[in-house]
Amino acid sequence: MKDIIKVFLAEKKEELPWNTMVEDLYRKLGFNKWSTLLLVNGEPKADDSYLEDGDLITWLRITYHESPVRRHEEM
């Protein structure tokens, strides 16, 4: 069994321990799970999913907006 895996983190090659999970990347990158979605090979994965050698990791920032239109009951 390998001690490390090589993944592409935002197109930069990184070496990580073989037992790295998606949840570990949130901590390593300092991302909040509620404002950032990590994608593994273009797909969202569960936090307890293990990364594999050669995975491509990217992320999406999640933004929240309030509607500028008032709801009917507020009028």
PyMOL Python script that loads the backbone (N, CA, C, O; Angstrom):
from pymol import cmd

cmd.read_pdbstr("""\
ATOM      1  N   MET A   1       0.844  -1.189   0.000  1.00  0.00           N
ATOM      2  CA  MET A   1       0.000   0.000   0.000  1.00  0.00           C
ATOM      3  C   MET A   1       0.884   1.246   0.000  1.00  0.00           C
ATOM      4  O   MET A   1       1.915   1.291   0.672  1.00  0.00           O
ATOM      5  N   LYS A   2       0.471   2.241  -0.753  1.00  0.00           N
ATOM      6  CA  LYS A   2       1.226   3.487  -0.834  1.00  0.00           C
ATOM      7  C   LYS A   2       1.034   4.311   0.442  1.00  0.00           C
ATOM      8  O   LYS A   2      -0.002   4.226   1.102  1.00  0.00           O
ATOM      9  N   ASP A   3       2.034   5.093   0.768  1.00  0.00           N
ATOM     10  CA  ASP A   3       1.926   6.001   1.901  1.00  0.00           C
ATOM     11  C   ASP A   3       1.335   7.338   1.487  1.00  0.00           C
ATOM     12  O   ASP A   3       0.785   8.060   2.318  1.00  0.00           O
ATOM     13  N   ILE A   4       1.447   7.675   0.190  1.00  0.00           N
ATOM     14  CA  ILE A   4       0.942   8.965  -0.295  1.00  0.00           C
ATOM     15  C   ILE A   4       0.164   8.758  -1.590  1.00  0.00           C
ATOM     16  O   ILE A   4       0.331   7.757  -2.286  1.00  0.00           O
ATOM     17  N   ILE A   5      -0.693   9.735  -1.891  1.00  0.00           N
ATOM     18  CA  ILE A   5      -1.356   9.779  -3.181  1.00  0.00           C
ATOM     19  C   ILE A   5      -1.039  11.137  -3.796  1.00  0.00           C
ATOM     20  O   ILE A   5      -0.751  12.097  -3.082  1.00  0.00           O
ATOM     21  N   LYS A   6      -1.091  11.209  -5.093  1.00  0.00           N
ATOM     22  CA  LYS A   6      -0.878  12.479  -5.791  1.00  0.00           C
ATOM     23  C   LYS A   6      -2.211  12.894  -6.393  1.00  0.00           C
ATOM     24  O   LYS A   6      -2.812  12.160  -7.177  1.00  0.00           O
ATOM     25  N   VAL A   7      -2.661  14.080  -6.014  1.00  0.00           N
ATOM     26  CA  VAL A   7      -3.905  14.622  -6.552  1.00  0.00           C
ATOM     27  C   VAL A   7      -3.604  15.979  -7.176  1.00  0.00           C
ATOM     28  O   VAL A   7      -2.563  16.582  -6.915  1.00  0.00           O
ATOM     29  N   PHE A   8      -4.515  16.439  -7.990  1.00  0.00           N
ATOM     30  CA  PHE A   8      -4.392  17.755  -8.597  1.00  0.00           C
ATOM     31  C   PHE A   8      -5.364  18.680  -7.888  1.00  0.00           C
ATOM     32  O   PHE A   8      -6.580  18.522  -7.990  1.00  0.00           O
ATOM     33  N   LEU A   9      -4.819  19.637  -7.176  1.00  0.00           N
ATOM     34  CA  LEU A   9      -5.603  20.571  -6.383  1.00  0.00           C
ATOM     35  C   LEU A   9      -5.564  21.909  -7.094  1.00  0.00           C
ATOM     36  O   LEU A   9      -4.564  22.626  -7.052  1.00  0.00           O
ATOM     37  N   ALA A  10      -6.679  22.236  -7.754  1.00  0.00           N
ATOM     38  CA  ALA A  10      -6.738  23.449  -8.585  1.00  0.00           C
ATOM     39  C   ALA A  10      -5.595  23.444  -9.598  1.00  0.00           C
ATOM     40  O   ALA A  10      -4.903  24.446  -9.781  1.00  0.00           O
ATOM     41  N   GLU A  11      -5.413  22.300 -10.248  1.00  0.00           N
ATOM     42  CA  GLU A  11      -4.431  22.096 -11.316  1.00  0.00           C
ATOM     43  C   GLU A  11      -2.980  22.092 -10.845  1.00  0.00           C
ATOM     44  O   GLU A  11      -2.065  22.122 -11.668  1.00  0.00           O
ATOM     45  N   LYS A  12      -2.762  22.054  -9.544  1.00  0.00           N
ATOM     46  CA  LYS A  12      -1.404  21.969  -8.993  1.00  0.00           C
ATOM     47  C   LYS A  12      -1.262  20.605  -8.317  1.00  0.00           C
ATOM     48  O   LYS A  12      -2.105  20.225  -7.505  1.00  0.00           O
ATOM     49  N   LYS A  13      -0.214  19.880  -8.644  1.00  0.00           N
ATOM     50  CA  LYS A  13      -0.021  18.546  -8.077  1.00  0.00           C
ATOM     51  C   LYS A  13       0.342  18.638  -6.595  1.00  0.00           C
ATOM     52  O   LYS A  13       1.245  19.379  -6.206  1.00  0.00           O
ATOM     53  N   GLU A  14      -0.370  17.880  -5.790  1.00  0.00           N
ATOM     54  CA  GLU A  14      -0.131  17.840  -4.344  1.00  0.00           C
ATOM     55  C   GLU A  14       0.031  16.391  -3.917  1.00  0.00           C
ATOM     56  O   GLU A  14      -0.613  15.495  -4.463  1.00  0.00           O
ATOM     57  N   GLU A  15       0.892  16.171  -2.942  1.00  0.00           N
ATOM     58  CA  GLU A  15       1.028  14.848  -2.340  1.00  0.00           C
ATOM     59  C   GLU A  15       0.325  14.871  -0.993  1.00  0.00           C
ATOM     60  O   GLU A  15       0.558  15.755  -0.169  1.00  0.00           O
ATOM     61  N   LEU A  16      -0.536  13.887  -0.783  1.00  0.00           N
ATOM     62  CA  LEU A  16      -1.317  13.792   0.446  1.00  0.00           C
ATOM     63  C   LEU A  16      -1.199  12.387   1.009  1.00  0.00           C
ATOM     64  O   LEU A  16      -0.871  11.458   0.270  1.00  0.00           O
ATOM     65  N   PRO A  17      -1.459  12.206   2.307  1.00  0.00           N
ATOM     66  CA  PRO A  17      -1.478  10.848   2.858  1.00  0.00           C
ATOM     67  C   PRO A  17      -2.529  10.000   2.134  1.00  0.00           C
ATOM     68  O   PRO A  17      -3.552  10.522   1.690  1.00  0.00           O
ATOM     69  N   TRP A  18      -2.278   8.708   2.018  1.00  0.00           N
ATOM     70  CA  TRP A  18      -3.166   7.809   1.278  1.00  0.00           C
ATOM     71  C   TRP A  18      -4.572   7.767   1.850  1.00  0.00           C
ATOM     72  O   TRP A  18      -5.513   7.443   1.125  1.00  0.00           O
ATOM     73  N   ASN A  19      -4.747   8.085   3.134  1.00  0.00           N
ATOM     74  CA  ASN A  19      -6.057   7.988   3.780  1.00  0.00           C
ATOM     75  C   ASN A  19      -6.762   9.346   3.897  1.00  0.00           C
ATOM     76  O   ASN A  19      -7.568   9.543   4.806  1.00  0.00           O
ATOM     77  N   THR A  20      -6.466  10.282   2.987  1.00  0.00           N
ATOM     78  CA  THR A  20      -7.079  11.613   3.018  1.00  0.00           C
ATOM     79  C   THR A  20      -8.526  11.543   2.526  1.00  0.00           C
ATOM     80  O   THR A  20      -8.817  10.956   1.483  1.00  0.00           O
ATOM     81  N   MET A  21      -9.417  12.149   3.295  1.00  0.00           N
ATOM     82  CA  MET A  21     -10.824  12.210   2.917  1.00  0.00           C
ATOM     83  C   MET A  21     -11.172  13.633   2.476  1.00  0.00           C
ATOM     84  O   MET A  21     -10.417  14.572   2.728  1.00  0.00           O
ATOM     85  N   VAL A  22     -12.311  13.780   1.823  1.00  0.00           N
ATOM     86  CA  VAL A  22     -12.778  15.096   1.379  1.00  0.00           C
ATOM     87  C   VAL A  22     -12.847  16.048   2.581  1.00  0.00           C
ATOM     88  O   VAL A  22     -12.447  17.208   2.476  1.00  0.00           O
ATOM     89  N   GLU A  23     -13.342  15.572   3.693  1.00  0.00           N
ATOM     90  CA  GLU A  23     -13.440  16.399   4.901  1.00  0.00           C
ATOM     91  C   GLU A  23     -12.082  16.965   5.313  1.00  0.00           C
ATOM     92  O   GLU A  23     -12.001  18.099   5.784  1.00  0.00           O
ATOM     93  N   ASP A  24     -11.023  16.186   5.140  1.00  0.00           N
ATOM     94  CA  ASP A  24      -9.673  16.645   5.475  1.00  0.00           C
ATOM     95  C   ASP A  24      -9.254  17.827   4.600  1.00  0.00           C
ATOM     96  O   ASP A  24      -8.542  18.723   5.056  1.00  0.00           O
ATOM     97  N   LEU A  25      -9.699  17.824   3.347  1.00  0.00           N
ATOM     98  CA  LEU A  25      -9.349  18.923   2.443  1.00  0.00           C
ATOM     99  C   LEU A  25      -9.994  20.239   2.870  1.00  0.00           C
ATOM    100  O   LEU A  25      -9.384  21.300   2.742  1.00  0.00           O
ATOM    101  N   TYR A  26     -11.221  20.174   3.374  1.00  0.00           N
ATOM    102  CA  TYR A  26     -11.859  21.401   3.866  1.00  0.00           C
ATOM    103  C   TYR A  26     -10.977  22.054   4.932  1.00  0.00           C
ATOM    104  O   TYR A  26     -10.771  23.267   4.923  1.00  0.00           O
ATOM    105  N   ARG A  27     -10.460  21.233   5.849  1.00  0.00           N
ATOM    106  CA  ARG A  27      -9.586  21.768   6.912  1.00  0.00           C
ATOM    107  C   ARG A  27      -8.259  22.257   6.336  1.00  0.00           C
ATOM    108  O   ARG A  27      -7.793  23.342   6.682  1.00  0.00           O
ATOM    109  N   LYS A  28      -7.651  21.458   5.459  1.00  0.00           N
ATOM    110  CA  LYS A  28      -6.350  21.820   4.878  1.00  0.00           C
ATOM    111  C   LYS A  28      -6.425  23.147   4.121  1.00  0.00           C
ATOM    112  O   LYS A  28      -5.513  23.970   4.205  1.00  0.00           O
ATOM    113  N   LEU A  29      -7.522  23.347   3.378  1.00  0.00           N
ATOM    114  CA  LEU A  29      -7.673  24.553   2.568  1.00  0.00           C
ATOM    115  C   LEU A  29      -8.297  25.715   3.335  1.00  0.00           C
ATOM    116  O   LEU A  29      -8.310  26.845   2.848  1.00  0.00           O
ATOM    117  N   GLY A  30      -8.811  25.443   4.532  1.00  0.00           N
ATOM    118  CA  GLY A  30      -9.435  26.498   5.334  1.00  0.00           C
ATOM    119  C   GLY A  30     -10.800  26.909   4.803  1.00  0.00           C
ATOM    120  O   GLY A  30     -11.233  28.042   5.014  1.00  0.00           O
ATOM    121  N   PHE A  31     -11.481  25.993   4.113  1.00  0.00           N
ATOM    122  CA  PHE A  31     -12.796  26.290   3.550  1.00  0.00           C
ATOM    123  C   PHE A  31     -13.908  25.918   4.516  1.00  0.00           C
ATOM    124  O   PHE A  31     -13.793  24.956   5.276  1.00  0.00           O
ATOM    125  N   ASN A  32     -14.975  26.684   4.478  1.00  0.00           N
ATOM    126  CA  ASN A  32     -16.178  26.395   5.235  1.00  0.00           C
ATOM    127  C   ASN A  32     -17.094  25.572   4.343  1.00  0.00           C
ATOM    128  O   ASN A  32     -17.326  25.939   3.191  1.00  0.00           O
ATOM    129  N   LYS A  33     -17.620  24.462   4.858  1.00  0.00           N
ATOM    130  CA  LYS A  33     -18.489  23.590   4.058  1.00  0.00           C
ATOM    131  C   LYS A  33     -19.781  24.275   3.628  1.00  0.00           C
ATOM    132  O   LYS A  33     -20.414  23.846   2.662  1.00  0.00           O
ATOM    133  N   TRP A  34     -20.176  25.321   4.322  1.00  0.00           N
ATOM    134  CA  TRP A  34     -21.437  26.000   4.013  1.00  0.00           C
ATOM    135  C   TRP A  34     -21.253  27.068   2.941  1.00  0.00           C
ATOM    136  O   TRP A  34     -22.236  27.586   2.411  1.00  0.00           O
ATOM    137  N   SER A  35     -20.010  27.402   2.619  1.00  0.00           N
ATOM    138  CA  SER A  35     -19.798  28.426   1.598  1.00  0.00           C
ATOM    139  C   SER A  35     -18.947  27.938   0.426  1.00  0.00           C
ATOM    140  O   SER A  35     -18.714  28.686  -0.524  1.00  0.00           O
ATOM    141  N   THR A  36     -18.482  26.685   0.489  1.00  0.00           N
ATOM    142  CA  THR A  36     -17.648  26.130  -0.571  1.00  0.00           C
ATOM    143  C   THR A  36     -18.020  24.667  -0.794  1.00  0.00           C
ATOM    144  O   THR A  36     -18.211  23.916   0.162  1.00  0.00           O
ATOM    145  N   LEU A  37     -18.119  24.273  -2.038  1.00  0.00           N
ATOM    146  CA  LEU A  37     -18.398  22.884  -2.388  1.00  0.00           C
ATOM    147  C   LEU A  37     -17.171  22.322  -3.096  1.00  0.00           C
ATOM    148  O   LEU A  37     -16.786  22.804  -4.162  1.00  0.00           O
ATOM    149  N   LEU A  38     -16.558  21.297  -2.496  1.00  0.00           N
ATOM    150  CA  LEU A  38     -15.420  20.642  -3.141  1.00  0.00           C
ATOM    151  C   LEU A  38     -15.940  19.623  -4.147  1.00  0.00           C
ATOM    152  O   LEU A  38     -16.886  18.885  -3.874  1.00  0.00           O
ATOM    153  N   LEU A  39     -15.309  19.598  -5.302  1.00  0.00           N
ATOM    154  CA  LEU A  39     -15.660  18.647  -6.350  1.00  0.00           C
ATOM    155  C   LEU A  39     -14.468  17.726  -6.600  1.00  0.00           C
ATOM    156  O   LEU A  39     -13.331  18.185  -6.698  1.00  0.00           O
ATOM    157  N   VAL A  40     -14.733  16.445  -6.701  1.00  0.00           N
ATOM    158  CA  VAL A  40     -13.699  15.456  -6.993  1.00  0.00           C
ATOM    159  C   VAL A  40     -13.993  14.924  -8.390  1.00  0.00           C
ATOM    160  O   VAL A  40     -15.021  14.287  -8.622  1.00  0.00           O
ATOM    161  N   ASN A  41     -13.089  15.189  -9.304  1.00  0.00           N
ATOM    162  CA  ASN A  41     -13.276  14.804 -10.713  1.00  0.00           C
ATOM    163  C   ASN A  41     -14.591  15.355 -11.256  1.00  0.00           C
ATOM    164  O   ASN A  41     -15.294  14.689 -12.017  1.00  0.00           O
ATOM    165  N   GLY A  42     -14.909  16.585 -10.848  1.00  0.00           N
ATOM    166  CA  GLY A  42     -16.084  17.276 -11.361  1.00  0.00           C
ATOM    167  C   GLY A  42     -17.393  16.949 -10.675  1.00  0.00           C
ATOM    168  O   GLY A  42     -18.437  17.460 -11.081  1.00  0.00           O
ATOM    169  N   GLU A  43     -17.373  16.113  -9.645  1.00  0.00           N
ATOM    170  CA  GLU A  43     -18.598  15.708  -8.960  1.00  0.00           C
ATOM    171  C   GLU A  43     -18.482  15.944  -7.457  1.00  0.00           C
ATOM    172  O   GLU A  43     -17.406  15.773  -6.883  1.00  0.00           O
ATOM    173  N   PRO A  44     -19.592  16.338  -6.812  1.00  0.00           N
ATOM    174  CA  PRO A  44     -19.562  16.449  -5.356  1.00  0.00           C
ATOM    175  C   PRO A  44     -19.443  15.060  -4.736  1.00  0.00           C
ATOM    176  O   PRO A  44     -20.019  14.096  -5.239  1.00  0.00           O
ATOM    177  N   LYS A  45     -18.702  14.968  -3.656  1.00  0.00           N
ATOM    178  CA  LYS A  45     -18.523  13.695  -2.947  1.00  0.00           C
ATOM    179  C   LYS A  45     -18.832  13.901  -1.476  1.00  0.00           C
ATOM    180  O   LYS A  45     -18.721  15.014  -0.964  1.00  0.00           O
ATOM    181  N   ALA A  46     -19.214  12.844  -0.803  1.00  0.00           N
ATOM    182  CA  ALA A  46     -19.483  12.894   0.636  1.00  0.00           C
ATOM    183  C   ALA A  46     -18.193  13.211   1.389  1.00  0.00           C
ATOM    184  O   ALA A  46     -17.097  12.872   0.941  1.00  0.00           O
ATOM    185  N   ASP A  47     -18.341  13.862   2.533  1.00  0.00           N
ATOM    186  CA  ASP A  47     -17.172  14.239   3.339  1.00  0.00           C
ATOM    187  C   ASP A  47     -16.307  13.043   3.718  1.00  0.00           C
ATOM    188  O   ASP A  47     -15.091  13.180   3.853  1.00  0.00           O
ATOM    189  N   ASP A  48     -16.920  11.866   3.891  1.00  0.00           N
ATOM    190  CA  ASP A  48     -16.149  10.699   4.318  1.00  0.00           C
ATOM    191  C   ASP A  48     -15.641   9.861   3.137  1.00  0.00           C
ATOM    192  O   ASP A  48     -15.241   8.712   3.321  1.00  0.00           O
ATOM    193  N   SER A  49     -15.656  10.429   1.933  1.00  0.00           N
ATOM    194  CA  SER A  49     -15.100   9.744   0.752  1.00  0.00           C
ATOM    195  C   SER A  49     -13.587   9.906   0.740  1.00  0.00           C
ATOM    196  O   SER A  49     -13.065  10.996   0.974  1.00  0.00           O
ATOM    197  N   TYR A  50     -12.892   8.808   0.466  1.00  0.00           N
ATOM    198  CA  TYR A  50     -11.438   8.860   0.362  1.00  0.00           C
ATOM    199  C   TYR A  50     -11.024   9.340  -1.015  1.00  0.00           C
ATOM    200  O   TYR A  50     -11.652   9.006  -2.020  1.00  0.00           O
ATOM    201  N   LEU A  51      -9.964  10.123  -1.049  1.00  0.00           N
ATOM    202  CA  LEU A  51      -9.397  10.553  -2.324  1.00  0.00           C
ATOM    203  C   LEU A  51      -8.540   9.431  -2.887  1.00  0.00           C
ATOM    204  O   LEU A  51      -8.013   8.602  -2.145  1.00  0.00           O
ATOM    205  N   GLU A  52      -8.408   9.416  -4.206  1.00  0.00           N
ATOM    206  CA  GLU A  52      -7.607   8.399  -4.869  1.00  0.00           C
ATOM    207  C   GLU A  52      -6.505   9.057  -5.685  1.00  0.00           C
ATOM    208  O   GLU A  52      -6.593  10.227  -6.058  1.00  0.00           O
ATOM    209  N   ASP A  53      -5.485   8.288  -5.947  1.00  0.00           N
ATOM    210  CA  ASP A  53      -4.365   8.780  -6.733  1.00  0.00           C
ATOM    211  C   ASP A  53      -4.862   9.309  -8.077  1.00  0.00           C
ATOM    212  O   ASP A  53      -5.588   8.614  -8.788  1.00  0.00           O
ATOM    213  N   GLY A  54      -4.474  10.537  -8.426  1.00  0.00           N
ATOM    214  CA  GLY A  54      -4.833  11.129  -9.699  1.00  0.00           C
ATOM    215  C   GLY A  54      -6.119  11.932  -9.698  1.00  0.00           C
ATOM    216  O   GLY A  54      -6.492  12.485 -10.733  1.00  0.00           O
ATOM    217  N   ASP A  55      -6.819  12.016  -8.554  1.00  0.00           N
ATOM    218  CA  ASP A  55      -8.059  12.799  -8.488  1.00  0.00           C
ATOM    219  C   ASP A  55      -7.790  14.267  -8.791  1.00  0.00           C
ATOM    220  O   ASP A  55      -6.740  14.805  -8.439  1.00  0.00           O
ATOM    221  N   LEU A  56      -8.757  14.908  -9.452  1.00  0.00           N
ATOM    222  CA  LEU A  56      -8.710  16.335  -9.718  1.00  0.00           C
ATOM    223  C   LEU A  56      -9.695  17.011  -8.772  1.00  0.00           C
ATOM    224  O   LEU A  56     -10.894  16.735  -8.815  1.00  0.00           O
ATOM    225  N   ILE A  57      -9.186  17.900  -7.914  1.00  0.00           N
ATOM    226  CA  ILE A  57     -10.005  18.576  -6.922  1.00  0.00           C
ATOM    227  C   ILE A  57     -10.207  20.026  -7.348  1.00  0.00           C
ATOM    228  O   ILE A  57      -9.245  20.754  -7.590  1.00  0.00           O
ATOM    229  N   THR A  58     -11.463  20.430  -7.434  1.00  0.00           N
ATOM    230  CA  THR A  58     -11.811  21.823  -7.719  1.00  0.00           C
ATOM    231  C   THR A  58     -12.876  22.240  -6.714  1.00  0.00           C
ATOM    232  O   THR A  58     -13.367  21.415  -5.943  1.00  0.00           O
ATOM    233  N   TRP A  59     -13.228  23.512  -6.723  1.00  0.00           N
ATOM    234  CA  TRP A  59     -14.255  23.951  -5.785  1.00  0.00           C
ATOM    235  C   TRP A  59     -15.111  25.052  -6.370  1.00  0.00           C
ATOM    236  O   TRP A  59     -14.717  25.772  -7.287  1.00  0.00           O
ATOM    237  N   LEU A  60     -16.311  25.152  -5.794  1.00  0.00           N
ATOM    238  CA  LEU A  60     -17.259  26.197  -6.149  1.00  0.00           C
ATOM    239  C   LEU A  60     -17.570  27.002  -4.906  1.00  0.00           C
ATOM    240  O   LEU A  60     -17.815  26.435  -3.841  1.00  0.00           O
ATOM    241  N   ARG A  61     -17.561  28.303  -5.030  1.00  0.00           N
ATOM    242  CA  ARG A  61     -17.976  29.172  -3.931  1.00  0.00           C
ATOM    243  C   ARG A  61     -19.489  29.306  -3.975  1.00  0.00           C
ATOM    244  O   ARG A  61     -20.065  29.517  -5.042  1.00  0.00           O
ATOM    245  N   ILE A  62     -20.123  29.188  -2.840  1.00  0.00           N
ATOM    246  CA  ILE A  62     -21.572  29.311  -2.744  1.00  0.00           C
ATOM    247  C   ILE A  62     -21.879  30.688  -2.183  1.00  0.00           C
ATOM    248  O   ILE A  62     -21.335  31.080  -1.151  1.00  0.00           O
ATOM    249  N   THR A  63     -22.745  31.417  -2.859  1.00  0.00           N
ATOM    250  CA  THR A  63     -23.126  32.745  -2.384  1.00  0.00           C
ATOM    251  C   THR A  63     -24.620  32.772  -2.103  1.00  0.00           C
ATOM    252  O   THR A  63     -25.403  32.053  -2.725  1.00  0.00           O
ATOM    253  N   TYR A  64     -24.990  33.606  -1.165  1.00  0.00           N
ATOM    254  CA  TYR A  64     -26.384  33.741  -0.776  1.00  0.00           C
ATOM    255  C   TYR A  64     -26.826  35.166  -1.080  1.00  0.00           C
ATOM    256  O   TYR A  64     -26.087  36.122  -0.844  1.00  0.00           O
ATOM    257  N   HIS A  65     -28.022  35.294  -1.597  1.00  0.00           N
ATOM    258  CA  HIS A  65     -28.556  36.608  -1.903  1.00  0.00           C
ATOM    259  C   HIS A  65     -29.986  36.698  -1.405  1.00  0.00           C
ATOM    260  O   HIS A  65     -30.760  35.748  -1.525  1.00  0.00           O
ATOM    261  N   GLU A  66     -30.325  37.836  -0.852  1.00  0.00           N
ATOM    262  CA  GLU A  66     -31.715  38.067  -0.495  1.00  0.00           C
ATOM    263  C   GLU A  66     -32.405  38.687  -1.684  1.00  0.00           C
ATOM    264  O   GLU A  66     -31.819  39.486  -2.414  1.00  0.00           O
ATOM    265  N   SER A  67     -33.637  38.317  -1.869  1.00  0.00           N
ATOM    266  CA  SER A  67     -34.400  38.859  -2.978  1.00  0.00           C
ATOM    267  C   SER A  67     -34.683  40.339  -2.749  1.00  0.00           C
ATOM    268  O   SER A  67     -35.080  40.730  -1.651  1.00  0.00           O
ATOM    269  N   PRO A  68     -34.484  41.160  -3.768  1.00  0.00           N
ATOM    270  CA  PRO A  68     -34.805  42.577  -3.617  1.00  0.00           C
ATOM    271  C   PRO A  68     -36.313  42.827  -3.669  1.00  0.00           C
ATOM    272  O   PRO A  68     -36.771  43.934  -3.386  1.00  0.00           O
ATOM    273  N   VAL A  69     -37.079  41.801  -4.028  1.00  0.00           N
ATOM    274  CA  VAL A  69     -38.529  41.920  -4.122  1.00  0.00           C
ATOM    275  C   VAL A  69     -39.137  41.523  -2.786  1.00  0.00           C
ATOM    276  O   VAL A  69     -38.829  40.463  -2.242  1.00  0.00           O
ATOM    277  N   ARG A  70     -39.990  42.371  -2.272  1.00  0.00           N
ATOM    278  CA  ARG A  70     -40.656  42.054  -1.007  1.00  0.00           C
ATOM    279  C   ARG A  70     -41.766  41.049  -1.267  1.00  0.00           C
ATOM    280  O   ARG A  70     -42.452  41.090  -2.288  1.00  0.00           O
ATOM    281  N   ARG A  71     -41.919  40.146  -0.308  1.00  0.00           N
ATOM    282  CA  ARG A  71     -42.996  39.167  -0.427  1.00  0.00           C
ATOM    283  C   ARG A  71     -44.334  39.834  -0.164  1.00  0.00           C
ATOM    284  O   ARG A  71     -44.399  40.882   0.480  1.00  0.00           O
ATOM    285  N   HIS A  72     -45.390  39.232  -0.659  1.00  0.00           N
ATOM    286  CA  HIS A  72     -46.738  39.793  -0.558  1.00  0.00           C
ATOM    287  C   HIS A  72     -47.144  40.061   0.890  1.00  0.00           C
ATOM    288  O   HIS A  72     -47.724  41.106   1.183  1.00  0.00           O
ATOM    289  N   GLU A  73     -46.842  39.122   1.806  1.00  0.00           N
ATOM    290  CA  GLU A  73     -47.271  39.309   3.195  1.00  0.00           C
ATOM    291  C   GLU A  73     -46.526  40.434   3.903  1.00  0.00           C
ATOM    292  O   GLU A  73     -46.973  40.879   4.960  1.00  0.00           O
ATOM    293  N   GLU A  74     -45.412  40.910   3.364  1.00  0.00           N
ATOM    294  CA  GLU A  74     -44.668  42.007   3.957  1.00  0.00           C
ATOM    295  C   GLU A  74     -45.223  43.362   3.543  1.00  0.00           C
ATOM    296  O   GLU A  74     -44.855  44.374   4.140  1.00  0.00           O
ATOM    297  N   MET A  75     -46.079  43.414   2.560  1.00  0.00           N
ATOM    298  CA  MET A  75     -46.596  44.674   2.025  1.00  0.00           C
ATOM    299  C   MET A  75     -47.738  45.185   2.861  1.00  0.00           C
ATOM    300  O   MET A  75     -48.300  46.238   2.561  1.00  0.00           O
TER     301      MET A  75
END
""", "prot")
cmd.dss("prot")
cmd.show_as("cartoon", "prot")
cmd.util.cbc("prot")
cmd.orient("prot")
